[in-house]
Amino acid sequence: MRILFMGTPDFAVASLSALLEAGHDICGVFTQPDKPKNRGMKLQASPVKEFALAHDIPVFQPLKMRDGEAMGYIQERKPELIAVAAYGRILPGDILDYPPCGCINVHSSLLPKYRGAAPINWAILNGDKTTGVTIMHMAPALDAGDIILQRETAIGPDETAPELFQRLAELGGGLLVEAVEQIAKGVATRTPQLEADATYAPMLGRELSPMDWSKDGQTLHDQVRGLLPWPCATAEFGGVRCKVFSTAVLDGTTDLAPGTVAEAGKDGIVMACGGGTLLRVKELQPDGKKRMAAADFLRGRSLTAGERL
């Protein structure tokens, strides 16, 4: 099938790669404009652009989707189908209506749950045990189109957002190929989403970062896992603000007040949390320093058991 692909981050590369491997004709790629990055503010191409250029696929990076330029490029390429994965732009109605086989999207949740920008992170933040990928027909409303296929997967108890991101990217690529095959054969189904069950996964912000020790250990562990790689959970230890990268929920309970150091040593920092639970902080990054084991952070610092943070 002749397909125009739209996507930007690493998540989308897996879908583009899967379509190529399945033998489809990728007639062009839309991706976000190059953005300045790091201290030198040098423009950097998106992962999808880099992959497309490496495979000699024409790339288009429109600044706007409604000024006619994007539509003109699509008309030149004459796709049968538009496939979208984490593009980061809303498609106007004329583009949605153009391809004879429609526009379909790869979304990293089991819709209608977690519509929006950060479904992977919010699934972990909310302590969900399962998630999945949805392939859907695109509609003008955000992530509200009819469902073609879904596939569920368990979330590991210690799985981080980047780890789940990679798994769902691969799962999504395979499922996208299945959906395209069904569309090509004319057997793809359309299952409307139940609006009453819809939930949203908004963009993440630094206001989510501070750890509140009055919450139970599992909730804080989910916070740490879910806010990787940005903005990261944060806490102060010995007056030093740190990003927290790795934690473990411990068996057993404590009578210590939440926010009290239960242990500080070679195995890290054990904190008393809400409900008498215990959480071990294993890896962190003090402001202005590199990421390190909590045990290394403790060297030369007076953080002792019984201290209230």
Buried (B, 14 or more C-beta within 10 A) or exposed (E): BBBBBBBBBBBBBBBBBBBBEBEBEBBBBBBBEEEEEEEEEEEEBBBBBBBBEEEEBBBBBBEEBBEEEBBEBBEEBEBBBBBBBBBBBEBBEEBBEBBEBBBBBBBBBBBBBBBBBBBBBBBBBBBBEEBBBBBBBBBEEEBBBBBBBBBEBEBEEEBBBEBBBBBBBBBBBBBBBBBBBBBBEEEBEEEEBEEEEBBBBEEBEEEBBEBEBEBBBBBBBBBBBBBBEEBBBBBEBBEBBBBBBBBBBBEEEBEBEBBBBBBBEEEBBBBBBBBBBBBBBBBBBBEEEEBBBBBBBBEEEEBEEEBEB
